[in-house]
Amino acid sequence: MARTNVPFSNLVGNGSLADPAGTALDATNDHEISLASVHAEELVIRVTNTHSSAHTVTIKAGGSNPPAWRGGQGDLTASVAANTGVTWIGPLSSSRFQQAGGKLNIDIEPSHAGTITVFKVPRGI
């Protein structure tokens, strides 16, 4: 099944960014982030939760060597509190999480409602 692609929101060096709405969570398809033009080390992920129960978000470990020569360390899980929870994840290591094909895979629990936003952090200016 195809995963839902999550686009970047670019943070601006020496500037500001209005709070982006993010992408609605899709627990049916889960999510992916393309690393075609960035490294995982440049990304920070924000996940919100509007459901009445806490939920876990899973960043899937890469299964190939290369690109994920440290994929054997396993998945990364992060808990998002109920109702108005917000969790920030990252930056992440491409050597652990990058999938074949240059993507990050993110799994969402059933009934988790909210948004996911990926921020690209610029290099220092």
MMTF fields as JSON, N, C-alpha, C and O atoms, coordinates in Angstrom:
{
  "mmtfVersion": "1.0.0",
  "mmtfProducer": "UNKNOWN",
  "numBonds": 499,
  "numAtoms": 500,
  "numGroups": 125,
  "numChains": 1,
  "numModels": 1,
  "chainsPerModel": [1],
  "groupsPerChain": [125],
  "chainIdList": ["A"],
  "bondAtomList": [4, 2, 8, 6, 12, 10, 16, 14, 20, 18, 24, 22, 28, 26, 32, 30, 36, 34, 40, 38, 44, 42, 48, 46, 52, 50, 56, 54, 60, 58, 64, 62, 68, 66, 72, 70, 76, 74, 80, 78, 84, 82, 88, 86, 92, 90, 96, 94, 100, 98, 104, 102, 108, 106, 112, 110, 116, 114, 120, 118, 124, 122, 128, 126, 132, 130, 136, 134, 140, 138, 144, 142, 148, 146, 152, 150, 156, 154, 160, 158, 164, 162, 168, 166, 172, 170, 176, 174, 180, 178, 184, 182, 188, 186, 192, 190, 196, 194, 200, 198, 204, 202, 208, 206, 212, 210, 216, 214, 220, 218, 224, 222, 228, 226, 232, 230, 236, 234, 240, 238, 244, 242, 248, 246, 252, 250, 256, 254, 260, 258, 264, 262, 268, 266, 272, 270, 276, 274, 280, 278, 284, 282, 288, 286, 292, 290, 296, 294, 300, 298, 304, 302, 308, 306, 312, 310, 316, 314, 320, 318, 324, 322, 328, 326, 332, 330, 336, 334, 340, 338, 344, 342, 348, 346, 352, 350, 356, 354, 360, 358, 364, 362, 368, 366, 372, 370, 376, 374, 380, 378, 384, 382, 388, 386, 392, 390, 396, 394, 400, 398, 404, 402, 408, 406, 412, 410, 416, 414, 420, 418, 424, 422, 428, 426, 432, 430, 436, 434, 440, 438, 444, 442, 448, 446, 452, 450, 456, 454, 460, 458, 464, 462, 468, 466, 472, 470, 476, 474, 480, 478, 484, 482, 488, 486, 492, 490, 496, 494],
  "bondOrderList": [1, 1, 1, 1, 1, 1, 1, 1, 1, 1, 1, 1, 1, 1, 1, 1, 1, 1, 1, 1, 1, 1, 1, 1, 1, 1, 1, 1, 1, 1, 1, 1, 1, 1, 1, 1, 1, 1, 1, 1, 1, 1, 1, 1, 1, 1, 1, 1, 1, 1, 1, 1, 1, 1, 1, 1, 1, 1, 1, 1, 1, 1, 1, 1, 1, 1, 1, 1, 1, 1, 1, 1, 1, 1, 1, 1, 1, 1, 1, 1, 1, 1, 1, 1, 1, 1, 1, 1, 1, 1, 1, 1, 1, 1, 1, 1, 1, 1, 1, 1, 1, 1, 1, 1, 1, 1, 1, 1, 1, 1, 1, 1, 1, 1, 1, 1, 1, 1, 1, 1, 1, 1, 1, 1],
  "groupList": [{"groupName": "MET", "atomNameList": ["N", "CA", "C", "O"], "elementList": ["N", "C", "C", "O"], "formalChargeList": [0, 0, 0, 0], "bondAtomList": [1, 0, 2, 1, 3, 2], "bondOrderList": [1, 1, 2], "singleLetterCode": "M", "chemCompType": "L-PEPTIDE LINKING"}, {"groupName": "ALA", "atomNameList": ["N", "CA", "C", "O"], "elementList": ["N", "C", "C", "O"], "formalChargeList": [0, 0, 0, 0], "bondAtomList": [1, 0, 2, 1, 3, 2], "bondOrderList": [1, 1, 2], "singleLetterCode": "A", "chemCompType": "L-PEPTIDE LINKING"}, {"groupName": "ARG", "atomNameList": ["N", "CA", "C", "O"], "elementList": ["N", "C", "C", "O"], "formalChargeList": [0, 0, 0, 0], "bondAtomList": [1, 0, 2, 1, 3, 2], "bondOrderList": [1, 1, 2], "singleLetterCode": "R", "chemCompType": "L-PEPTIDE LINKING"}, {"groupName": "THR", "atomNameList": ["N", "CA", "C", "O"], "elementList": ["N", "C", "C", "O"], "formalChargeList": [0, 0, 0, 0], "bondAtomList": [1, 0, 2, 1, 3, 2], "bondOrderList": [1, 1, 2], "singleLetterCode": "T", "chemCompType": "L-PEPTIDE LINKING"}, {"groupName": "ASN", "atomNameList": ["N", "CA", "C", "O"], "elementList": ["N", "C", "C", "O"], "formalChargeList": [0, 0, 0, 0], "bondAtomList": [1, 0, 2, 1, 3, 2], "bondOrderList": [1, 1, 2], "singleLetterCode": "N", "chemCompType": "L-PEPTIDE LINKING"}, {"groupName": "VAL", "atomNameList": ["N", "CA", "C", "O"], "elementList": ["N", "C", "C", "O"], "formalChargeList": [0, 0, 0, 0], "bondAtomList": [1, 0, 2, 1, 3, 2], "bondOrderList": [1, 1, 2], "singleLetterCode": "V", "chemCompType": "L-PEPTIDE LINKING"}, {"groupName": "PRO", "atomNameList": ["N", "CA", "C", "O"], "elementList": ["N", "C", "C", "O"], "formalChargeList": [0, 0, 0, 0], "bondAtomList": [1, 0, 2, 1, 3, 2], "bondOrderList": [1, 1, 2], "singleLetterCode": "P", "chemCompType": "L-PEPTIDE LINKING"}, {"groupName": "PHE", "atomNameList": ["N", "CA", "C", "O"], "elementList": ["N", "C", "C", "O"], "formalChargeList": [0, 0, 0, 0], "bondAtomList": [1, 0, 2, 1, 3, 2], "bondOrderList": [1, 1, 2], "singleLetterCode": "F", "chemCompType": "L-PEPTIDE LINKING"}, {"groupName": "SER", "atomNameList": ["N", "CA", "C", "O"], "elementList": ["N", "C", "C", "O"], "formalChargeList": [0, 0, 0, 0], "bondAtomList": [1, 0, 2, 1, 3, 2], "bondOrderList": [1, 1, 2], "singleLetterCode": "S", "chemCompType": "L-PEPTIDE LINKING"}, {"groupName": "LEU", "atomNameList": ["N", "CA", "C", "O"], "elementList": ["N", "C", "C", "O"], "formalChargeList": [0, 0, 0, 0], "bondAtomList": [1, 0, 2, 1, 3, 2], "bondOrderList": [1, 1, 2], "singleLetterCode": "L", "chemCompType": "L-PEPTIDE LINKING"}, {"groupName": "GLY", "atomNameList": ["N", "CA", "C", "O"], "elementList": ["N", "C", "C", "O"], "formalChargeList": [0, 0, 0, 0], "bondAtomList": [1, 0, 2, 1, 3, 2], "bondOrderList": [1, 1, 2], "singleLetterCode": "G", "chemCompType": "PEPTIDE LINKING"}, {"groupName": "ASP", "atomNameList": ["N", "CA", "C", "O"], "elementList": ["N", "C", "C", "O"], "formalChargeList": [0, 0, 0, 0], "bondAtomList": [1, 0, 2, 1, 3, 2], "bondOrderList": [1, 1, 2], "singleLetterCode": "D", "chemCompType": "L-PEPTIDE LINKING"}, {"groupName": "HIS", "atomNameList": ["N", "CA", "C", "O"], "elementList": ["N", "C", "C", "O"], "formalChargeList": [0, 0, 0, 0], "bondAtomList": [1, 0, 2, 1, 3, 2], "bondOrderList": [1, 1, 2], "singleLetterCode": "H", "chemCompType": "L-PEPTIDE LINKING"}, {"groupName": "GLU", "atomNameList": ["N", "CA", "C", "O"], "elementList": ["N", "C", "C", "O"], "formalChargeList": [0, 0, 0, 0], "bondAtomList": [1, 0, 2, 1, 3, 2], "bondOrderList": [1, 1, 2], "singleLetterCode": "E", "chemCompType": "L-PEPTIDE LINKING"}, {"groupName": "ILE", "atomNameList": ["N", "CA", "C", "O"], "elementList": ["N", "C", "C", "O"], "formalChargeList": [0, 0, 0, 0], "bondAtomList": [1, 0, 2, 1, 3, 2], "bondOrderList": [1, 1, 2], "singleLetterCode": "I", "chemCompType": "L-PEPTIDE LINKING"}, {"groupName": "LYS", "atomNameList": ["N", "CA", "C", "O"], "elementList": ["N", "C", "C", "O"], "formalChargeList": [0, 0, 0, 0], "bondAtomList": [1, 0, 2, 1, 3, 2], "bondOrderList": [1, 1, 2], "singleLetterCode": "K", "chemCompType": "L-PEPTIDE LINKING"}, {"groupName": "TRP", "atomNameList": ["N", "CA", "C", "O"], "elementList": ["N", "C", "C", "O"], "formalChargeList": [0, 0, 0, 0], "bondAtomList": [1, 0, 2, 1, 3, 2], "bondOrderList": [1, 1, 2], "singleLetterCode": "W", "chemCompType": "L-PEPTIDE LINKING"}, {"groupName": "GLN", "atomNameList": ["N", "CA", "C", "O"], "elementList": ["N", "C", "C", "O"], "formalChargeList": [0, 0, 0, 0], "bondAtomList": [1, 0, 2, 1, 3, 2], "bondOrderList": [1, 1, 2], "singleLetterCode": "Q", "chemCompType": "L-PEPTIDE LINKING"}],
  "groupTypeList": [0, 1, 2, 3, 4, 5, 6, 7, 8, 4, 9, 5, 10, 4, 10, 8, 9, 1, 11, 6, 1, 10, 3, 1, 9, 11, 1, 3, 4, 11, 12, 13, 14, 8, 9, 1, 8, 5, 12, 1, 13, 13, 9, 5, 14, 2, 5, 3, 4, 3, 12, 8, 8, 1, 12, 3, 5, 3, 14, 15, 1, 10, 10, 8, 4, 6, 6, 1, 16, 2, 10, 10, 17, 10, 11, 9, 3, 1, 8, 5, 1, 1, 4, 3, 10, 5, 3, 16, 14, 10, 6, 9, 8, 8, 8, 2, 7, 17, 17, 1, 10, 10, 15, 9, 4, 14, 11, 14, 13, 6, 8, 12, 1, 10, 3, 14, 3, 5, 7, 15, 5, 6, 2, 10, 14],
  "groupIdList": [1, 2, 3, 4, 5, 6, 7, 8, 9, 10, 11, 12, 13, 14, 15, 16, 17, 18, 19, 20, 21, 22, 23, 24, 25, 26, 27, 28, 29, 30, 31, 32, 33, 34, 35, 36, 37, 38, 39, 40, 41, 42, 43, 44, 45, 46, 47, 48, 49, 50, 51, 52, 53, 54, 55, 56, 57, 58, 59, 60, 61, 62, 63, 64, 65, 66, 67, 68, 69, 70, 71, 72, 73, 74, 75, 76, 77, 78, 79, 80, 81, 82, 83, 84, 85, 86, 87, 88, 89, 90, 91, 92, 93, 94, 95, 96, 97, 98, 99, 100, 101, 102, 103, 104, 105, 106, 107, 108, 109, 110, 111, 112, 113, 114, 115, 116, 117, 118, 119, 120, 121, 122, 123, 124, 125],
  "secStructList": [7, 7, 7, 3, 3, 7, 7, 3, 3, 3, 7, 7, 6, 6, 1, 7, 7, 7, 7, 7, 7, 7, 3, 3, 7, 7, 6, 6, 6, 7, 3, 3, 3, 3, 7, 1, 1, 1, 7, 4, 4, 4, 3, 3, 3, 3, 3, 3, 3, 7, 1, 1, 1, 7, 3, 3, 3, 3, 3, 7, 7, 7, 7, 1, 6, 6, 6, 7, 6, 6, 4, 4, 4, 7, 7, 3, 3, 3, 3, 3, 7, 6, 6, 6, 3, 3, 3, 3, 3, 7, 7, 7, 7, 2, 2, 2, 2, 7, 5, 6, 6, 6, 3, 3, 3, 3, 3, 3, 7, 6, 6, 7, 7, 1, 3, 3, 3, 3, 3, 3, 7, 7, 7, 7, 7],
  "xCoordList": [0.846, 0.0, 0.892, 1.904, 0.501, 1.27, 1.145, 0.07, 2.257, 2.266, 1.939, 2.163, 1.407, 1.105, 2.391, 3.091, 2.71, 3.92, 3.699, 2.638, 4.707, 4.646, 5.649, 6.851, 5.176, 6.095, 6.827, 6.446, 7.886, 8.679, 8.058, 7.395, 8.284, 8.098, 9.5, 10.136, 9.982, 11.354, 11.459, 10.835, 12.255, 12.567, 13.486, 14.245, 13.424, 14.154, 15.268, 15.009, 16.517, 17.636, 17.48, 17.187, 17.675, 17.538, 16.18, 16.078, 15.148, 13.812, 12.759, 13.036, 11.542, 10.437, 9.57, 9.636, 8.76, 7.859, 6.539, 6.512, 5.443, 4.125, 3.911, 4.367, 3.226, 3.013, 2.221, 1.057, 2.834, 2.125, 1.07, 1.199, 0.033, -1.066, -0.617, -1.134, 0.327, 0.769, -0.112, -1.057, 0.205, -0.513, -1.346, -0.841, -2.613, -3.47, -2.912, -2.501, -2.897, -2.417, -3.324, -4.545, -2.711, -3.439, -2.958, -1.99, -3.634, -3.222, -3.463, -2.944, -4.24, -4.489, -3.275, -2.901, -2.659, -1.537, -0.182, 0.844, -0.149, 1.086, 1.713, 1.04, 2.98, 3.567, 4.991, 5.647, 5.455, 6.842, 7.322, 6.546, 8.629, 9.279, 10.37, 11.221, 10.351, 11.368, 12.662, 12.662, 13.758, 15.076, 15.834, 17.064, 15.106, 15.746, 16.598, 17.641, 16.168, 16.903, 17.458, 18.009, 17.321, 17.794, 18.351, 18.211, 18.978, 19.426, 18.514, 17.99, 18.326, 17.488, 18.016, 17.246, 19.312, 19.927, 19.491, 19.735, 18.85, 18.391, 16.907, 16.353, 16.258, 14.816, 14.419, 15.066, 13.342, 12.698, 11.214, 10.62, 10.628, 9.243, 8.387, 8.739, 7.241, 6.274, 5.019, 4.461, 4.58, 3.363, 2.411, 2.794, 1.162, 0.148, -0.862, -0.934, -1.635, -2.645, -3.914, -3.893, -5.014, -6.296, -7.241, -8.388, -6.774, -7.571, -7.577, -6.691, -8.565, -8.707, -7.748, -7.736, -6.952, -5.95, -4.566, -4.414, -3.565, -2.182, -1.866, -2.457, -0.938, -0.56, 0.95, 1.652, 1.424, 2.845, 3.083, 2.352, 4.113, 4.571, 5.864, 6.71, 6.023, 7.207, 7.961, 7.409, 9.23, 10.127, 10.774, 11.477, 10.536, 10.988, 12.486, 12.979, 13.183, 14.604, 14.763, 13.926, 15.841, 16.133, 16.496, 17.09, 16.14, 16.382, 17.518, 17.821, 18.152, 19.204, 20.529, 20.565, 21.602, 22.946, 23.713, 24.107, 23.953, 23.481, 22.034, 21.503, 21.368, 21.886, 21.909, 22.626, 21.15, 20.996, 21.918, 21.461, 23.19, 24.14, 23.959, 24.461, 23.249, 22.941, 21.481, 20.984, 20.786, 19.378, 19.108, 17.995, 20.12, 19.961, 19.675, 19.291, 19.858, 19.517, 18.013, 17.545, 17.251, 15.806, 15.056, 15.635, 13.736, 12.827, 12.996, 13.541, 12.52, 12.435, 10.957, 10.206, 10.537, 9.146, 9.08, 9.962, 8.002, 7.776, 6.304, 5.442, 6.018, 4.644, 4.12, 4.838, 2.84, 2.179, 0.978, 0.088, 0.96, -0.087, -1.477, -1.613, -2.495, -3.891, -4.341, -3.774, -5.365, -6.131, -5.365, -5.691, -4.387, -3.655, -2.158, -1.357, -1.774, -0.363, 0.41, -0.107, 1.655, 2.588, 3.927, 4.424, 4.51, 5.829, 6.72, 6.302, 7.959, 8.971, 9.974, 10.421, 10.326, 11.244, 12.343, 12.064, 13.593, 14.689, 15.666, 15.511, 16.673, 17.041, 17.33, 17.65, 17.206, 17.373, 18.638, 19.16, 19.119, 20.316, 19.931, 19.235, 20.39, 20.109, 20.702, 20.137, 21.829, 22.479, 21.658, 21.94, 20.665, 19.79, 18.4, 17.809, 17.862, 16.454, 16.173, 15.038, 17.161, 16.875, 16.543, 17.29, 15.411, 14.973, 15.6, 16.019, 15.661, 16.06, 15.095, 13.891, 15.589, 14.74, 14.755, 14.088, 15.517, 15.702, 14.497, 14.124, 13.886, 12.728, 12.856, 13.609, 12.116, 11.9, 10.475, 9.564, 10.259, 8.916, 8.471, 9.212, 7.24, 6.681, 5.339, 4.452, 5.19, 3.947, 3.167, 3.733, 1.844, 0.929, -0.035, -0.482, -0.357, -1.304, -2.724, -3.078, -3.54, -4.949, -5.632, -5.343, -6.508, -7.314, -6.508, -7.069, -5.202, -4.433, -4.874, -4.746, -5.383, -5.822, -4.956, -4.551, -4.679, -3.848, -3.127, -3.634, -1.935, -1.162, 0.301, 0.785, 0.98, 2.426, 3.015, 2.52, 4.069, 4.736, 6.229, 6.786, 6.874, 8.319, 8.971, 8.652, 9.88, 10.609, 12.022, 12.735, 12.424, 13.815, 14.559, 14.208, 15.596, 16.39, 17.538, 18.33, 17.647, 18.742, 20.073, 20.13, 21.114, 22.457, 22.627, 22.003, 23.461, 23.675, 24.108, 24.842, 23.643, 23.982, 24.801, 25.202],
  "yCoordList": [-1.175, 0.0, 1.239, 1.292, 2.224, 3.457, 4.255, 4.346, 4.825, 5.672, 7.11, 7.518, 7.872, 9.281, 10.083, 10.021, 10.839, 11.665, 12.91, 13.532, 13.26, 14.459, 15.463, 15.2, 16.621, 17.63, 18.391, 18.333, 19.106, 19.901, 21.274, 21.823, 21.81, 23.226, 23.738, 23.308, 24.646, 25.129, 26.227, 27.281, 25.979, 27.051, 28.031, 27.633, 29.287, 30.333, 30.855, 31.32, 30.78, 31.317, 32.817, 33.55, 33.265, 34.689, 35.24, 36.397, 34.421, 34.848, 34.18, 33.719, 34.132, 33.533, 32.703, 32.83, 31.857, 30.982, 30.934, 30.647, 31.215, 31.065, 29.582, 28.732, 29.264, 27.879, 27.142, 27.467, 26.151, 25.433, 24.481, 23.983, 24.239, 23.371, 21.92, 21.19, 21.484, 20.099, 19.218, 19.691, 17.943, 16.939, 16.106, 15.661, 15.9, 15.089, 13.676, 13.089, 13.132, 11.767, 10.773, 10.924, 9.758, 8.718, 7.367, 6.808, 6.848, 5.588, 4.401, 3.312, 4.596, 3.522, 3.303, 2.163, 4.396, 4.31, 4.557, 4.254, 5.096, 5.544, 6.643, 7.185, 6.98, 8.149, 7.878, 6.94, 8.743, 8.695, 10.114, 11.012, 10.285, 11.559, 11.276, 10.416, 11.985, 11.801, 12.494, 13.651, 11.766, 12.333, 12.646, 12.705, 12.848, 13.091, 14.355, 14.395, 15.393, 16.658, 17.079, 18.173, 16.222, 16.558, 15.314, 14.2, 15.519, 14.429, 14.382, 15.413, 13.211, 13.08, 13.949, 14.396, 14.184, 14.99, 16.454, 17.202, 16.876, 18.253, 18.421, 19.506, 17.344, 17.375, 17.251, 16.553, 17.944, 17.792, 17.565, 18.264, 16.587, 16.187, 16.545, 16.243, 17.202, 17.528, 16.681, 16.682, 15.961, 15.16, 15.626, 15.738, 15.896, 16.301, 15.17, 14.251, 15.253, 14.242, 14.922, 15.611, 14.718, 15.264, 14.164, 14.443, 12.934, 11.804, 11.781, 12.351, 11.129, 11.111, 10.147, 10.087, 9.397, 8.489, 8.866, 9.398, 8.585, 8.77, 7.753, 6.673, 8.093, 7.199, 7.207, 8.117, 6.161, 6.027, 6.203, 5.661, 6.968, 7.159, 6.363, 6.397, 5.646, 4.816, 5.247, 5.237, 5.628, 5.883, 4.531, 3.98, 4.005, 2.661, 2.66, 3.518, 1.679, 1.511, 1.089, 0.369, 1.542, 1.122, -0.353, -0.856, -1.039, -2.473, -2.878, -4.066, -1.935, -2.267, -1.672, -0.654, -2.306, -1.779, -1.831, -2.924, -0.711, 0.628, 0.812, -0.068, 1.868, 3.06, 2.997, 3.78, 2.093, 2.136, 1.129, 0.091, 1.421, 0.478, 0.345, -0.608, 1.287, 1.172, 0.804, 0.963, 0.312, -0.045, -1.123, -1.228, -1.925, -2.977, -2.464, -3.238, -1.17, -0.585, -0.53, -0.305, -0.735, -0.832, 0.473, 1.533, 0.347, 1.484, 2.463, 2.123, 3.68, 4.697, 4.957, 5.223, 4.881, 5.181, 6.423, 6.684, 7.186, 8.395, 8.447, 8.199, 8.766, 8.85, 10.274, 11.254, 10.355, 11.655, 11.65, 10.808, 12.585, 12.634, 12.835, 13.31, 12.469, 12.566, 14.017, 14.925, 14.203, 15.443, 16.588, 16.961, 17.146, 18.285, 18.011, 18.945, 16.738, 16.369, 16.805, 16.805, 17.175, 17.522, 16.888, 17.037, 16.181, 15.584, 15.996, 16.003, 16.341, 16.698, 15.553, 15.038, 15.158, 14.042, 14.514, 15.124, 14.226, 14.524, 15.497, 15.941, 15.823, 15.263, 13.759, 13.238, 13.094, 11.644, 11.29, 12.106, 10.082, 9.615, 8.836, 7.824, 9.314, 8.565, 7.178, 6.241, 7.019, 5.711, 4.695, 3.498, 5.144, 4.235, 4.12, 3.04, 5.206, 5.223, 5.304, 5.069, 5.625, 5.776, 4.432, 3.464, 4.386, 3.19, 3.15, 4.179, 1.97, 1.861, 2.725, 2.699, 3.478, 4.396, 5.799, 6.686, 6.021, 7.37, 7.953, 9.095, 7.204, 7.696, 7.373, 6.479, 8.106, 7.763, 7.258, 7.883, 6.148, 5.606, 5.838, 5.573, 6.342, 6.657, 5.953, 6.138, 5.149, 4.425, 5.088, 5.553, 5.118, 5.746, 4.679, 3.827, 4.716, 3.76, 4.016, 5.149, 2.948, 3.136, 4.13, 4.163, 4.907, 5.924, 7.146, 8.039, 7.194, 8.402, 9.497, 9.341, 10.583, 11.722, 12.921, 13.09, 13.74, 14.919, 15.243, 14.976, 15.824, 16.202, 15.802, 15.546, 15.759, 15.562, 16.655, 16.913, 17.288, 18.356, 18.076, 17.732, 18.224, 18.023, 19.372, 20.052, 19.746, 21.002, 20.73, 19.902, 21.434, 21.36, 22.517, 23.683, 22.17, 23.158, 23.6, 22.763, 24.906, 25.357, 25.303, 25.31, 25.251, 25.339, 26.723, 27.675, 26.847, 28.137, 29.218, 28.96, 30.424, 31.55, 32.542, 33.574],
  "zCoordList": [0.0, 0.0, 0.0, 0.699, -0.79, -0.875, 0.417, 1.009, 0.837, 2.033, 1.642, 0.502, 2.594, 2.383, 2.475, 3.486, 1.426, 1.419, 2.279, 2.229, 3.061, 3.901, 3.348, 3.367, 2.849, 2.298, 3.406, 4.575, 3.012, 3.949, 4.17, 3.29, 5.351, 5.631, 5.915, 6.877, 5.092, 5.215, 6.258, 6.125, 7.304, 8.241, 7.521, 6.638, 7.884, 7.19, 8.083, 9.193, 7.601, 8.359, 8.559, 7.614, 9.779, 10.112, 9.689, 9.283, 9.784, 9.372, 10.224, 11.331, 9.698, 10.447, 9.508, 8.286, 10.12, 9.373, 10.127, 11.324, 9.426, 10.05, 10.341, 9.576, 11.431, 11.836, 10.755, 10.523, 10.085, 9.029, 9.593, 10.711, 8.803, 9.233, 9.35, 10.195, 8.529, 8.555, 7.69, 7.058, 7.669, 6.897, 7.874, 8.906, 7.546, 8.412, 8.517, 7.515, 9.733, 9.942, 9.237, 9.227, 8.648, 7.929, 8.443, 7.927, 9.459, 10.076, 9.151, 9.398, 8.092, 7.133, 6.237, 5.963, 5.78, 4.84, 5.481, 4.873, 6.688, 7.31, 6.447, 5.571, 6.675, 6.017, 5.557, 6.01, 4.628, 4.185, 3.931, 3.602, 4.094, 3.821, 2.806, 3.031, 1.7, 0.667, 1.074, 1.494, 0.941, 1.233, -0.054, -0.048, -1.165, -2.46, -2.456, -3.108, -1.727, -1.758, -0.402, -0.277, 0.622, 1.971, 2.648, 2.144, 3.784, 4.642, 5.863, 6.285, 6.421, 7.61, 8.75, 9.6, 8.766, 9.815, 9.76, 10.708, 8.665, 8.498, 8.83, 8.659, 9.308, 9.506, 10.97, 11.751, 11.324, 12.615, 12.32, 11.499, 12.998, 12.738, 13.943, 15.083, 13.673, 14.729, 14.494, 13.397, 15.531, 15.442, 16.538, 17.703, 16.149, 17.127, 17.303, 16.487, 18.373, 18.656, 19.17, 20.19, 18.45, 18.888, 19.373, 19.72, 19.398, 19.864, 21.397, 22.034, 21.974, 23.431, 24.133, 25.363, 23.384, 23.969, 23.468, 22.368, 24.283, 23.842, 22.748, 22.715, 21.853, 20.756, 20.567, 21.006, 19.898, 19.607, 18.113, 17.283, 17.788, 16.414, 16.279, 17.173, 15.167, 14.969, 13.72, 12.619, 13.894, 12.761, 12.471, 13.318, 11.282, 10.949, 10.615, 9.884, 11.169, 10.876, 9.421, 8.876, 8.803, 7.437, 7.433, 8.386, 6.365, 6.318, 5.412, 5.305, 4.762, 3.804, 4.246, 4.937, 3.85, 4.112, 2.808, 2.402, 2.117, 2.441, 2.035, 1.356, 2.392, 3.037, 4.561, 5.185, 5.183, 6.644, 7.316, 7.796, 7.352, 7.942, 9.455, 10.052, 10.082, 11.514, 11.758, 12.873, 10.729, 10.84, 11.875, 12.391, 12.18, 13.173, 14.572, 15.448, 14.793, 16.106, 16.314, 17.43, 15.241, 15.371, 15.187, 14.948, 15.309, 15.162, 16.313, 17.363, 16.099, 17.146, 17.396, 16.458, 18.647, 18.973, 19.842, 20.659, 19.642, 20.432, 20.797, 19.954, 22.038, 22.512, 22.321, 22.518, 21.927, 21.783, 22.729, 22.609, 23.661, 24.686, 24.081, 22.953, 24.841, 24.392, 24.256, 24.863, 23.451, 23.273, 22.621, 21.494, 23.264, 22.685, 22.651, 22.669, 22.601, 22.652, 21.419, 20.302, 21.65, 20.574, 20.916, 22.032, 19.955, 20.138, 18.982, 17.825, 19.317, 18.318, 18.233, 19.258, 17.017, 16.78, 15.834, 14.802, 16.192, 15.266, 15.867, 17.004, 15.088, 13.792, 13.898, 14.967, 12.764, 12.703, 11.93, 11.171, 12.125, 11.424, 10.176, 10.256, 9.014, 7.781, 7.848, 7.282, 8.527, 8.59, 9.378, 9.317, 10.104, 10.849, 10.226, 10.254, 9.663, 9.28, 7.785, 7.372, 6.96, 5.532, 4.895, 5.036, 4.191, 3.496, 2.1, 1.57, 1.52, 0.119, -0.681, -0.422, -1.632, -2.386, -1.82, -2.352, -0.729, -0.201, 0.512, 0.247, 1.402, 2.138, 3.621, 4.006, 4.451, 5.846, 5.95, 5.407, 6.63, 6.826, 8.261, 9.208, 8.406, 9.713, 9.845, 9.012, 10.886, 11.131, 12.257, 13.246, 12.076, 13.011, 13.531, 12.764, 14.816, 15.385, 14.88, 14.552, 14.82, 14.452, 15.397, 16.593, 14.862, 15.545, 16.022, 16.657, 15.725, 16.041, 15.072, 13.857, 15.594, 14.789, 15.139, 16.289, 14.157, 14.361, 13.073, 11.983, 13.197, 12.015, 12.18, 13.283, 11.039, 11.017, 10.132, 9.035, 10.618, 9.879, 9.905, 10.947, 8.756, 8.66, 8.399, 7.424, 9.275, 9.141, 8.657, 9.224, 7.603, 7.139, 7.79, 7.609, 8.554, 9.269, 8.367, 7.935, 8.072, 7.206, 7.936, 9.165, 7.171, 7.759, 8.341, 7.872, 9.355, 10.009, 9.032, 8.079, 9.285, 8.409, 9.195, 8.658]
}
